[in-house]
Amino acid sequence: MSQLPHRIEHDLLGDRAVPAEAYYGVHTLRAVENFPISGTPISIYPELVRALAAIKQAAALTNRDLGLLDARLCDVIVRACEEIRAGALHEHFVVDVIQGGAGTSTNMNANEVIANRALELLGHGKGEYAHLHPNEHVNMSQSTNDVYPTSLKLAGYVGVHQLIDAMQILREAFGDKAREFADVLKMGRTQLQDAVPMTLGQEFSTYEEMLGEDIARLREAALLICEINLGATAIGTGINAHPDYAGLVRQHLAAITGIPVLTAPNLVEATQDCGSFVQLSGVLKRVAVKLSKVCNDLRLLSSGPRAGLGEINLPPRQAGSSIMPGKVNPVIPEVVNQIAFEVIGNDVTISFAAEAGQLQLNAFEPIIAHSLFKSVAHLRAGCLTLAERCVRGITANRELLRRSVENSIGLVTALNPYIGYANATEIAQEALITGGSVYELVLQKKLLTREQLDQILKPEVLTQPRPPIGLK
């Protein structure tokens, strides 16, 4: 069998054959061999790849401005980075998302792909590093220890805002339903027991409000990850970087990405601290927990269709059973519940990884990145799916809801101001014993007329603070 074309590259461990057409090099090759962990390459996160390219582009421009990098080399590095940011060559970012080395393999993968594409632009072959080197030129004035966390923050910032957009779509879907159901009277429940009347619109408006609150918390968390340590190099002292490098590279990076990045005031602290990732993960967990609670509600309210609550109908999406004909399950809320469970687990992973940092560096940022990006991406997909495949198609069983109010023992609380506490208690006890309707018992005992009861049972009377109305 003939051997595939290859080129020979050298590192401190010796020579290796690299596929001739690969834009990555020997460091990436060894990382692929060393970390056969998840089978998932970093290219699964395109925003991370774009962030790495943006950092390398900003670094090249800064080194050129400071007289450290030849303008011709800067030009081809920038062109290669712009191609990657536009979506090219992502398939050559092949190292596993879970890796040892604090992200060095990811940084070297980026350095090698950019260097080899830049060499092509210069008219040289891949691997001819004497003309343009991954470490000496593409990685100039940098370390993995400032490039990698900065790339995570840039990618995280973009991802969070994509999640916010999806949450806004879901929020609007719940808001539309809140307005549609504004006049639908139902019984509220506490501890799964009848409480007092409310409208279905009020119930759905809480989901709208919840999402609005969480969007605000995510915006706050996104601002925290705008603080970067680029220019810190190895441990935050800025060794091998020009004194003006950190400030200038931040300006270039902000211009390239449009993200309002700020240089951390203490780069030694910023290089070892993962607090902003912990904070963001905590907010994502908050979103997940509350979203899962909403899905629990939707599943419960739609339970049935005849032996459950059956207050609302979720749009049917697929057959629910291989054995029970006609069964339809709440599959969309169920998948969002599972996303929430994953996000909560990811938060635990991130917390342990952040805590495990030692001295001047946290070596476990790859698992932080993988966990964080999964949480963001899956929550985004879950919000869009819930909005489009479930919430927008929800309908209300209006008559059932009305009857549940009239039959509920909880109705006596609303009638108490009109018939008195003693009468209300007697009605409640009799309804419980006989199974009779509170509405009908009040009529039978001539405590109120049907017209008066209907007047009291208007949603605007029952579901907002106001003194007892004057009955006609």
C-alpha positions as a printed NumPy array, in Angstrom:
array([[  0.   ,   0.   ,   0.   ],
       [  1.48 ,   3.358,  -1.013],
       [  2.042,   5.922,   1.687],
       [  0.035,   9.144,   1.506],
       [  2.06 ,  12.256,   0.586],
       [  3.628,  13.834,   3.618],
       [  6.193,  16.375,   4.757],
       [  8.681,  16.056,   7.602],
       [  8.486,  18.502,  10.493],
       [ 10.698,  18.692,  13.55 ],
       [ 10.054,  19.551,  17.199],
       [ 11.92 ,  18.997,  20.458],
       [ 10.925,  15.325,  20.444],
       [ 12.22 ,  14.676,  16.943],
       [ 10.949,  14.354,  13.365],
       [  7.407,  13.429,  12.35 ],
       [  5.628,  12.924,   9.043],
       [  2.737,  15.376,   8.671],
       [  0.141,  14.922,   5.892],
       [  1.301,  17.082,   2.987],
       [ -2.05 ,  18.833,   2.578],
       [ -2.547,  19.546,   6.275],
       [ -2.309,  23.171,   7.351],
       [ -1.544,  22.069,  10.899],
       [  1.93 ,  20.894,  11.865],
       [  3.886,  18.606,  14.152],
       [  2.652,  20.071,  17.455],
       [ -0.954,  19.598,  16.409],
       [ -0.211,  16.093,  15.146],
       [  1.194,  15.054,  18.506],
       [ -1.775,  16.592,  20.317],
       [ -4.201,  14.631,  18.163],
       [ -2.321,  11.449,  19.09 ],
       [ -2.035,  12.346,  22.779],
       [ -5.643,  13.364,  23.384],
       [ -8.039,  10.873,  21.767],
       [-10.575,  11.81 ,  24.446],
       [-13.914,  13.082,  23.183],
       [-13.468,  12.62 ,  19.446],
       [-14.661,  16.211,  19.1  ],
       [-12.254,  18.729,  17.529],
       [-12.151,  22.366,  18.585],
       [-13.644,  23.277,  15.195],
       [-17.015,  22.301,  16.669],
       [-16.87 ,  25.775,  18.217],
       [-16.399,  28.09 ,  15.211],
       [-16.511,  31.19 ,  17.394],
       [-13.46 ,  29.898,  19.275],
       [-11.58 ,  29.411,  15.991],
       [-12.577,  32.911,  14.87 ],
       [-11.5  ,  34.316,  18.221],
       [ -8.067,  32.709,  17.932],
       [ -7.663,  34.174,  14.441],
       [ -8.738,  37.611,  15.674],
       [ -6.13 ,  37.505,  18.441],
       [ -3.356,  36.455,  16.043],
       [ -4.401,  39.198,  13.637],
       [ -4.368,  41.826,  16.397],
       [ -0.983,  40.583,  17.602],
       [  0.539,  40.759,  14.123],
       [ -0.695,  44.316,  13.61 ],
       [  0.597,  45.337,  17.036],
       [  4.022,  43.772,  16.48 ],
       [  4.227,  45.523,  13.096],
       [  3.3  ,  48.866,  14.679],
       [  5.998,  48.377,  17.319],
       [  8.617,  47.573,  14.668],
       [  8.952,  43.957,  15.759],
       [  7.402,  42.215,  12.741],
       [  8.209,  42.789,   9.08 ],
       [  5.269,  44.428,   7.296],
       [  5.269,  41.783,   4.564],
       [  4.98 ,  38.966,   7.106],
       [  2.326,  40.893,   8.996],
       [  0.307,  41.276,   5.804],
       [  0.133,  37.545,   5.042],
       [ -0.585,  36.643,   8.663],
       [ -3.45 ,  39.14 ,   8.676],
       [ -4.785,  37.801,   5.384],
       [ -4.679,  34.231,   6.686],
       [ -6.473,  35.293,   9.867],
       [ -9.15 ,  37.122,   7.903],
       [ -9.789,  33.997,   5.83 ],
       [-10.185,  31.913,   8.978],
       [-12.494,  34.481,  10.539],
       [-14.574,  34.249,   7.352],
       [-14.906,  30.484,   7.841],
       [-11.993,  29.021,   5.867],
       [ -9.693,  26.228,   7.084],
       [-11.743,  25.415,  10.185],
       [-11.482,  21.72 ,   9.342],
       [ -7.746,  21.952,  10.113],
       [ -8.418,  22.885,  13.745],
       [ -8.327,  19.256,  14.795],
       [ -7.093,  18.992,  18.387],
       [ -9.565,  17.528,  20.857],
       [-11.646,  19.935,  22.909],
       [-10.479,  18.103,  26.044],
       [ -6.689,  18.286,  26.29 ],
       [ -3.853,  18.593,  28.733],
       [ -1.448,  21.502,  28.647],
       [ -3.687,  24.435,  29.583],
       [ -4.714,  24.991,  25.967],
       [ -1.236,  24.929,  24.43 ],
       [ -2.352,  22.427,  21.787],
       [ -5.19 ,  24.733,  20.733],
       [ -2.855,  27.72 ,  20.518],
       [ -0.281,  25.765,  18.524],
       [ -2.965,  24.427,  16.2  ],
       [ -3.904,  28.03 ,  15.431],
       [ -0.271,  29.12 ,  15.057],
       [  0.484,  26.307,  12.605],
       [ -2.63 ,  26.707,  10.446],
       [ -2.112,  30.456,  10.184],
       [  1.61 ,  30.072,   9.481],
       [  1.122,  27.496,   6.739],
       [ -1.609,  29.503,   5.034],
       [  0.58 ,  32.607,   5.283],
       [  3.475,  30.659,   3.73 ],
       [  1.236,  29.787,   0.787],
       [  0.375,  33.456,   0.376],
       [  4.102,  34.184,   0.278],
       [  4.578,  31.538,  -2.418],
       [  6.234,  28.935,  -0.195],
       [  5.221,  25.392,   0.673],
       [  3.648,  24.283,   3.913],
       [  6.199,  23.571,   6.593],
       [  8.88 ,  25.903,   5.168],
       [  9.1  ,  27.68 ,   8.487],
       [ 12.419,  29.345,   7.77 ],
       [ 10.39 ,  31.985,   5.932],
       [  7.593,  32.399,   8.485],
       [  7.46 ,  30.462,  11.737],
       [  4.402,  29.499,  13.85 ],
       [  6.11 ,  30.412,  17.124],
       [  8.52 ,  33.162,  16.165],
       [  6.117,  35.166,  14.002],
       [  2.492,  34.102,  14.465],
       [  2.927,  33.685,  18.232],
       [  5.202,  36.721,  18.681],
       [  4.694,  38.573,  22.01 ],
       [  2.216,  35.911,  23.118],
       [  1.84 ,  32.844,  25.285],
       [ -0.876,  30.247,  25.381],
       [ -1.548,  31.586,  28.861],
       [ -2.85 ,  34.904,  27.559],
       [ -4.055,  33.844,  24.103],
       [ -6.197,  30.914,  25.216],
       [ -8.213,  32.572,  28.012],
       [ -8.698,  35.645,  25.84 ],
       [-10.02 ,  33.49 ,  23.015],
       [-12.445,  31.813,  25.421],
       [-13.75 ,  35.181,  26.523],
       [-14.203,  36.452,  22.979],
       [-16.01 ,  33.285,  21.92 ],
       [-18.038,  33.292,  25.119],
       [-19.089,  36.903,  24.59 ],
       [-20.377,  36.143,  21.094],
       [-22.081,  32.962,  22.25 ],
       [-23.812,  34.642,  25.174],
       [-25.266,  37.31 ,  22.917],
       [-26.495,  34.63 ,  20.523],
       [-28.144,  32.967,  23.524],
       [-29.69 ,  36.286,  24.57 ],
       [-31.192,  36.66 ,  21.092],
       [-32.724,  33.177,  21.371],
       [-34.047,  33.897,  24.854],
       [-35.633,  37.077,  23.549],
       [-37.466,  35.063,  20.883],
       [-38.755,  32.69 ,  23.573],
       [-39.669,  35.625,  25.796],
       [-41.724,  37.177,  23.017],
       [-43.473,  33.845,  22.386],
       [-44.535,  33.658,  26.025],
       [-45.552,  37.321,  25.916],
       [-47.783,  36.702,  22.916],
       [-49.468,  33.839,  24.763],
       [-49.842,  35.959,  27.902],
       [-51.817,  38.511,  25.899],
       [-53.806,  35.836,  24.054],
       [-54.831,  34.207,  27.351],
       [-55.419,  37.435,  29.3  ],
       [-59.141,  36.728,  29.703],
       [-58.885,  32.993,  30.459],
       [-59.785,  32.42 ,  34.092],
       [-58.267,  29.442,  35.923],
       [-57.299,  28.281,  39.394],
       [-53.845,  29.038,  40.657],
       [-52.159,  26.381,  42.757],
       [-49.728,  26.284,  45.632],
       [-48.147,  22.991,  46.683],
       [-50.25 ,  21.401,  43.911],
       [-53.416,  22.317,  45.817],
       [-56.121,  24.758,  44.721],
       [-55.222,  28.297,  45.757],
       [-57.068,  31.312,  44.317],
       [-58.176,  32.298,  40.818],
       [-55.849,  33.853,  38.28 ],
       [-55.733,  34.101,  34.509],
       [-53.792,  31.859,  32.213],
       [-52.347,  35.086,  30.83 ],
       [-50.88 ,  35.919,  34.227],
       [-49.358,  32.455,  34.389],
       [-47.663,  32.875,  31.02 ],
       [-46.589,  36.45 ,  31.795],
       [-44.444,  35.096,  34.63 ],
       [-42.443,  33.096,  32.102],
       [-42.029,  36.204,  29.969],
       [-40.818,  38.197,  32.974],
       [-38.479,  35.438,  34.139],
       [-36.717,  35.376,  30.798],
       [-36.392,  39.163,  30.837],
       [-34.707,  39.042,  34.234],
       [-32.297,  36.34 ,  33.114],
       [-31.426,  38.236,  29.945],
       [-30.396,  41.173,  32.14 ],
       [-28.227,  38.907,  34.318],
       [-26.551,  37.439,  31.218],
       [-25.733,  40.909,  29.906],
       [-24.026,  41.663,  33.217],
       [-22.037,  38.429,  33.091],
       [-21.014,  39.122,  29.492],
       [-19.459,  42.417,  30.559],
       [-17.263,  40.579,  33.081],
       [-15.683,  38.434,  30.381],
       [-14.672,  41.535,  28.431],
       [-11.7  ,  41.908,  30.787],
       [ -8.764,  40.129,  29.144],
       [ -5.147,  39.341,  29.999],
       [ -3.684,  39.628,  26.495],
       [ -0.158,  40.967,  26.922],
       [  0.394,  38.972,  30.104],
       [  2.388,  36.329,  28.181],
       [  3.446,  33.448,  30.463],
       [  2.296,  34.39 ,  33.975],
       [  1.254,  38.027,  33.767],
       [  4.629,  39.774,  33.944],
       [  4.615,  40.47 ,  30.208],
       [  7.978,  38.808,  29.6  ],
       [  9.078,  38.93 ,  25.914],
       [  6.462,  41.561,  25.091],
       [  7.05 ,  45.262,  24.329],
       [  5.953,  47.62 ,  27.153],
       [  3.326,  49.129,  24.857],
       [  2.114,  45.798,  23.514],
       [ -0.79 ,  45.129,  25.904],
       [ -2.474,  48.477,  25.363],
       [ -2.02 ,  48.475,  21.599],
       [ -3.09 ,  44.874,  21.042],
       [ -6.272,  45.565,  23.006],
       [ -7.087,  48.448,  20.659],
       [ -6.544,  46.307,  17.576],
       [ -8.561,  43.427,  19.035],
       [-11.492,  45.679,  19.901],
       [-11.454,  47.136,  16.386],
       [-11.31 ,  43.691,  14.748],
       [-14.036,  42.041,  16.851],
       [-16.281,  44.912,  17.862],
       [-16.161,  43.577,  21.42 ],
       [-15.432,  46.188,  24.14 ],
       [-12.447,  44.359,  25.603],
       [-10.525,  45.866,  28.501],
       [ -7.02 ,  45.01 ,  29.683],
       [ -7.085,  43.69 ,  33.243],
       [ -5.425,  46.074,  35.719],
       [ -3.344,  43.237,  37.217],
       [ -2.249,  40.774,  34.556],
       [ -0.71 ,  38.348,  37.036],
       [ -4.063,  38.042,  38.794],
       [ -5.986,  37.879,  35.53 ],
       [ -3.822,  35.049,  34.179],
       [ -4.625,  32.715,  37.052],
       [ -8.207,  33.786,  37.809],
       [-11.194,  31.979,  36.285],
       [-13.795,  33.878,  38.288],
       [-15.533,  35.393,  35.279],
       [-16.104,  31.921,  33.814],
       [-17.526,  30.736,  37.136],
       [-19.805,  33.774,  37.268],
       [-21.043,  33.253,  33.713],
       [-21.595,  29.552,  34.317],
       [-23.586,  30.37 ,  37.429],
       [-25.883,  32.626,  35.429],
       [-26.274,  29.932,  32.77 ],
       [-27.236,  27.518,  35.556],
       [-29.791,  30.051,  36.786],
       [-31.266,  30.243,  33.287],
       [-31.322,  26.449,  33.029],
       [-32.966,  25.9  ,  36.409],
       [-35.723,  28.407,  35.745],
       [-36.278,  27.235,  32.186],
       [-36.579,  23.666,  33.398],
       [-39.183,  24.751,  35.965],
       [-41.185,  26.361,  33.154],
       [-41.028,  23.125,  31.169],
       [-42.181,  21.2  ,  34.237],
       [-45.19 ,  23.532,  34.364],
       [-45.971,  23.06 ,  30.679],
       [-45.831,  19.289,  31.023],
       [-48.046,  19.348,  34.111],
       [-50.588,  21.807,  32.728],
       [-50.892,  19.768,  29.527],
       [-51.007,  16.396,  31.274],
       [-53.758,  14.06 ,  30.138],
       [-55.398,  14.396,  27.754],
       [-58.22 ,  13.081,  29.95 ],
       [-56.701,  11.777,  33.174],
       [-54.469,  14.782,  33.896],
       [-54.91 ,  18.524,  34.33 ],
       [-55.433,  19.114,  30.614],
       [-55.614,  22.878,  31.01 ],
       [-53.524,  23.597,  27.927],
       [-52.666,  21.706,  24.762],
       [-49.112,  21.488,  23.497],
       [-48.777,  21.124,  19.732],
       [-48.359,  17.416,  18.873],
       [-44.96 ,  16.788,  17.343],
       [-44.579,  13.019,  17.042],
       [-46.085,   9.705,  18.052],
       [-45.275,   9.052,  21.67 ],
       [-45.194,   5.314,  22.037],
       [-44.248,   2.127,  20.258],
       [-46.928,   0.219,  22.196],
       [-49.698,   2.685,  23.122],
       [-51.613,   3.856,  20.032],
       [-52.569,   7.512,  19.945],
       [-50.202,   8.575,  22.72 ],
       [-48.498,  11.944,  22.236],
       [-45.8  ,  13.063,  24.65 ],
       [-44.517,  16.549,  25.592],
       [-41.208,  15.897,  23.837],
       [-40.141,  19.518,  23.392],
       [-40.307,  20.462,  27.083],
       [-38.649,  17.128,  27.863],
       [-35.636,  17.873,  25.708],
       [-35.268,  21.311,  27.297],
       [-35.404,  19.705,  30.746],
       [-32.487,  17.501,  29.722],
       [-30.514,  20.475,  28.461],
       [-31.02 ,  22.052,  31.869],
       [-29.703,  18.96 ,  33.629],
       [-26.604,  19.086,  31.431],
       [-26.016,  22.79 ,  32.108],
       [-26.266,  22.218,  35.858],
       [-23.682,  19.441,  35.539],
       [-21.462,  21.648,  33.404],
       [-21.556,  24.281,  36.13 ],
       [-20.262,  21.732,  38.63 ],
       [-17.445,  20.823,  36.22 ],
       [-16.52 ,  24.468,  35.731],
       [-16.548,  25.101,  39.469],
       [-14.182,  22.195,  40.177],
       [-11.892,  23.14 ,  37.278],
       [-11.673,  26.761,  38.397],
       [-10.955,  25.716,  41.974],
       [ -8.219,  23.327,  40.834],
       [ -5.967,  26.088,  39.495],
       [ -2.586,  26.317,  41.156],
       [ -0.311,  29.288,  41.671],
       [  0.076,  31.415,  38.515],
       [ -2.018,  29.382,  36.066],
       [ -5.129,  27.277,  35.749],
       [ -4.291,  24.229,  33.647],
       [ -7.903,  23.152,  33.302],
       [ -9.35 ,  25.867,  31.119],
       [ -9.984,  23.424,  28.219],
       [-12.681,  21.62 ,  30.196],
       [-14.027,  24.99 ,  31.359],
       [-14.258,  26.056,  27.724],
       [-15.893,  22.844,  26.545],
       [-18.434,  22.89 ,  29.376],
       [-19.205,  26.582,  28.98 ],
       [-19.615,  26.471,  25.213],
       [-21.855,  23.395,  25.431],
       [-24.069,  25.149,  27.952],
       [-24.393,  28.266,  25.817],
       [-24.982,  26.413,  22.556],
       [-27.467,  23.919,  23.941],
       [-29.432,  26.526,  25.881],
       [-29.663,  28.615,  22.733],
       [-30.93 ,  25.686,  20.693],
       [-33.334,  24.746,  23.476],
       [-34.841,  28.24 ,  23.668],
       [-35.375,  28.405,  19.905],
       [-36.858,  24.906,  19.812],
       [-39.171,  25.592,  22.739],
       [-40.401,  28.825,  21.184],
       [-40.984,  27.553,  17.661],
       [-41.936,  23.923,  18.261],
       [-43.99 ,  24.328,  21.412],
       [-44.951,  27.697,  22.901],
       [-46.253,  29.335,  19.738],
       [-48.666,  26.431,  19.204],
       [-50.094,  26.208,  22.727],
       [-53.877,  26.457,  23.038],
       [-56.076,  26.76 ,  26.121],
       [-58.981,  24.547,  27.15 ],
       [-61.071,  27.541,  28.115],
       [-64.259,  25.828,  29.247],
       [-62.424,  23.275,  31.366],
       [-60.51 ,  26.087,  33.045],
       [-63.719,  28.026,  33.732],
       [-65.392,  24.978,  35.236],
       [-62.365,  24.292,  37.404],
       [-62.741,  27.754,  38.929],
       [-66.438,  27.289,  39.58 ],
       [-65.878,  23.841,  41.119],
       [-62.764,  24.639,  43.107],
       [-62.853,  24.857,  46.878],
       [-60.4  ,  27.704,  46.495],
       [-63.175,  29.869,  45.1  ],
       [-64.502,  30.449,  48.622],
       [-61.489,  32.666,  49.295],
       [-62.668,  35.022,  46.557],
       [-66.263,  34.866,  47.839],
       [-65.319,  35.438,  51.487],
       [-65.707,  39.261,  51.353],
       [-69.242,  38.852,  49.978],
       [-70.71 ,  35.945,  51.986],
       [-68.646,  36.121,  55.182],
       [-66.043,  33.803,  56.684],
       [-68.527,  31.512,  58.454],
       [-70.616,  30.963,  55.326],
       [-67.488,  30.491,  53.231],
       [-66.182,  27.853,  55.649],
       [-69.542,  26.015,  55.64 ],
       [-69.644,  26.054,  51.833],
       [-66.061,  24.731,  51.613],
       [-66.758,  21.892,  54.043],
       [-69.969,  20.869,  52.286],
       [-68.299,  20.979,  48.866],
       [-65.515,  18.729,  50.131],
       [-67.916,  16.217,  51.659],
       [-70.442,  16.097,  48.846],
       [-68.229,  16.815,  45.872],
       [-70.592,  19.629,  44.98 ],
       [-69.689,  22.82 ,  43.182],
       [-68.968,  25.897,  45.277],
       [-70.725,  27.949,  42.628],
       [-73.904,  25.831,  42.794],
       [-73.908,  25.588,  46.589],
       [-73.79 ,  29.368,  46.909],
       [-76.755,  29.58 ,  44.579],
       [-78.672,  26.854,  46.437],
       [-78.204,  28.624,  49.756],
       [-79.248,  31.908,  48.136],
       [-76.161,  33.645,  49.434],
       [-75.653,  35.318,  46.043],
       [-77.536,  35.449,  42.778],
       [-76.157,  33.983,  39.563],
       [-75.699,  37.51 ,  38.216],
       [-73.756,  38.528,  41.314],
       [-71.583,  35.399,  41.134],
       [-70.804,  36.022,  37.476],
       [-69.975,  39.616,  38.334],
       [-67.521,  38.467,  41.02 ],
       [-66.022,  35.845,  38.712],
       [-64.915,  38.358,  36.104],
       [-61.134,  38.043,  35.608],
       [-60.559,  41.735,  36.287],
       [-62.289,  41.366,  39.65 ],
       [-60.659,  38.122,  40.768],
       [-57.098,  38.551,  39.611],
       [-55.842,  41.923,  40.791],
       [-55.707,  43.901,  44.035],
       [-58.944,  45.823,  44.648],
       [-61.532,  46.247,  47.414],
       [-64.722,  44.164,  47.176],
       [-66.945,  45.384,  44.377],
       [-70.418,  46.728,  44.997],
       [-72.892,  44.078,  43.879],
       [-76.019,  44.974,  41.982]])
